[in-house]
Amino acid sequence: MLHKIDQETAFVRAALNLRARRQEVLASNLANSDTPNYKARDLDFASALRAALGGKGGSLGLTRTQPGHLDGRGMPGEAMAALKYRAAVQPSLDGNTVDMDVERAHFTDNAMHYQFLLERTRSTFSTLKLALGPDR
């Protein structure tokens, strides 16, 4: 039974982790908007989610060359999502490619998706609680 609950929440868990990671990247872009030669970065959410859920392409394997090296098991696939540089709409003279309007829009959009996923998680567990009975 726990396996089925885990399957039900796997998608939302992976999506939440990716959304949180993307929020960190977008916040970093905003924080470095005045840093010379800083290149705005982002992650391709759809391909990273596909990779995190076991889809083909985009997943990275690790090779152990020493006994003390990490083998990559237990590391969430979403943590391995590759960051990509965002194409500059209008780069500044100092080489910075952060467009504050674009970054704010992406930040807000990502925050709304994150909030939706949290609400979905709450709803899923409320449904499970109802299924268990009124005295639980």
JOSUL-V665674 format. One record per residue. N is the residue number from 1. SS is DSSP state (alpha for helix, beta for strand, coil for the rest). PHI is phi in degrees with one decimal (999 if undefined). Layout:
BEGIN
{{N/SS/PHI} {N/SS/PHI}}
END
This chain:
BEGIN
{{1/coil/999} {2/alpha/-64.0} {3/alpha/-63.0} {4/alpha/-68.3} {5/alpha/-64.7} {6/alpha/-63.1} {7/alpha/-62.8} {8/alpha/-64.8} {9/alpha/-97.3} {10/alpha/-61.3} {11/alpha/-62.6} {12/alpha/-65.1} {13/alpha/-62.4} {14/alpha/-64.7} {15/alpha/-64.8} {16/alpha/-62.7} {17/alpha/-62.0} {18/alpha/-67.9} {19/alpha/-62.7} {20/alpha/-64.9} {21/alpha/-63.6} {22/alpha/-64.4} {23/alpha/-63.2} {24/alpha/-62.9} {25/alpha/-64.9} {26/alpha/-65.7} {27/alpha/-64.1} {28/alpha/-63.8} {29/alpha/-60.5} {30/alpha/-63.1} {31/alpha/-67.6} {32/coil/-103.4} {33/coil/-64.9} {34/coil/-107.8} {35/coil/-83.2} {36/coil/-59.4} {37/coil/64.4} {38/coil/-75.3} {39/coil/-106.3} {40/coil/-63.5} {41/beta/-123.7} {42/beta/-158.8} {43/beta/-120.5} {44/coil/-80.1} {45/alpha/-60.5} {46/alpha/-62.6} {47/alpha/-71.2} {48/alpha/-67.3} {49/alpha/-67.6} {50/alpha/-59.5} {51/alpha/-65.7} {52/alpha/-66.6} {53/coil/-91.5} {54/coil/94.8} {55/coil/-73.9} {56/coil/-77.7} {57/coil/78.4} {58/coil/88.8} {59/coil/-87.3} {60/coil/-105.2} {61/coil/-101.7} {62/coil/-112.6} {63/coil/-109.4} {64/coil/-92.8} {65/coil/-104.5} {66/coil/-135.9} {67/coil/-60.1} {68/coil/-84.6} {69/coil/-73.9} {70/coil/-72.0} {71/coil/-95.2} {72/coil/93.4} {73/coil/-70.5} {74/coil/86.3} {75/coil/-88.6} {76/coil/-63.8} {77/alpha/-60.0} {78/alpha/-68.1} {79/alpha/-72.2} {80/alpha/-93.4} {81/coil/-60.1} {82/coil/-77.2} {83/beta/-84.9} {84/beta/-122.4} {85/beta/-79.9} {86/coil/-81.4} {87/coil/-66.2} {88/coil/-76.1} {89/coil/-76.6} {90/coil/-149.6} {91/coil/-66.1} {92/coil/-80.9} {93/coil/-65.9} {94/coil/-86.7} {95/coil/90.1} {96/coil/-76.6} {97/coil/-108.2} {98/coil/-79.3} {99/coil/-104.4} {100/alpha/-57.9} {101/alpha/-64.8} {102/alpha/-64.1} {103/alpha/-64.4} {104/alpha/-62.8} {105/alpha/-63.4} {106/alpha/-65.8} {107/alpha/-61.7} {108/alpha/-65.7} {109/alpha/-60.6} {110/alpha/-65.0} {111/alpha/-63.6} {112/alpha/-67.6} {113/alpha/-64.6} {114/alpha/-62.0} {115/alpha/-62.4} {116/alpha/-60.7} {117/alpha/-64.8} {118/alpha/-63.7} {119/alpha/-65.7} {120/alpha/-64.0} {121/alpha/-63.0} {122/alpha/-59.9} {123/alpha/-63.9} {124/alpha/-61.3} {125/alpha/-72.7} {126/alpha/-65.3} {127/alpha/-63.8} {128/alpha/-63.3} {129/alpha/-63.1} {130/alpha/-64.0} {131/alpha/-66.7} {132/alpha/-74.5} {133/coil/120.4} {134/coil/-71.8} {135/coil/-90.7} {136/coil/-99.2}}
END
